[in-house]
């Protein structure tokens, strides 16, 4: 009898695994997984944003991630690395939940009409990433501003009191449209992440399996390697987004120095060299790879718990 019950339980779980998840489960587990990962990754993201924007204030100056982190902690304190954590969590609520939630909804809806092949998954992931990025732009702008504020000279700091204060001041002082300043590189980056992350992650899982790397070790290795690929591809767009999101109008002309994605990347490369677009790459890669592993680990656990409860 115990064997029969175990067999029935396994069959039930297999049936549940093959059925599409309700939309609210996809969105909720994705958001919770994103928040879980971000709590650990936020300090790395803060260092990455500050390194990237520091290169704009000090063109040509080379600095390692470790020395930059030590200097930042020494001058401002360790807890300043958590500046903007509220905006980061709100970003996960909107971006992570929408990105993976929409992907699962798009994929499962498409599956009712046709077989979901590799190209279909890429299209779903790309569309979901772009939609999620546009939805979460206000949180992204607030995150960049708050993460970098403490590293600015005293006279240039905006001194936001929190994520709500940041959002209200941006809307009041610069207009609601400022929340979508830098949306083009953010959306483009999200589309590229959706495409490259899905494709390379699946491919690397197969490659590492061939080397005998299985289970959780396979997930970690595949996620970090995929993170390296999409980090390399999307870093210039991340740099452009950071500069566009944190810029101030010229005090003389009143004009913004960065007006579009390609114009920003061209201006930065022309003035500081193409490698300036990769300033802060090490923490950016750690953020992408680390958050991918932590987020999907938690998402898988939560979705398995939901299926087991049915």
Number of C-alpha atoms within 10 A of each C-alpha: 6 7 8 9 10 11 12 12 13 13 12 14 17 12 11 16 14 8 11 14 18 12 13 12 15 22 24 20 24 30 26 20 27 28 24 20 22 24 15 15 22 21 23 23 25 26 26 27 25 25 27 25 24 18 20 17 10 10 13 13 11 11 14 11 18 12 10 16 22 12 12 19 15 10 12 12 11 14 9 20 22 20 24 27 21 18 25 27 23 21 27 25 21 22 29 27 25 26 28 26 25 23 25 22 21 18 22 18 13 15 14 9 8 9 10 15 10 12 11 16 20 21 17 25 28 25 21 25 28 24 17 24 27 19 18 23 24 24 27 27 28 27 27 24 26 29 26 25 20 21 19 14 8 10 6 11 14 14 13 19 10 15 21 13 13 22 18 14 15 19 15 10 9 11 11 15 10 17 20 19 23 27 26 21 25 29 24 21 25 27 26 23 24 25 21 21 24 19 17 19 20 15 13 19 21 16 14 16 14 10 9 10 16 15 10 11 12 19 21 19 19 25 27 24 19 26 27 20 18 23 28 14 15 20 19 26 26 25 27 28 28 25 24 25 24 17 15 14 11 10 8 6 7 9 11 12 15 22 12 17 23 15 13 23 21 16 16 23 15 11 12 17 14 15 12 24 23 21 26 25 24 18 24 27 23 19 24 21 24 21 25 22 20 20 21 20 17 19 21 14 12 19 18 14 11 14 16 14 8 8
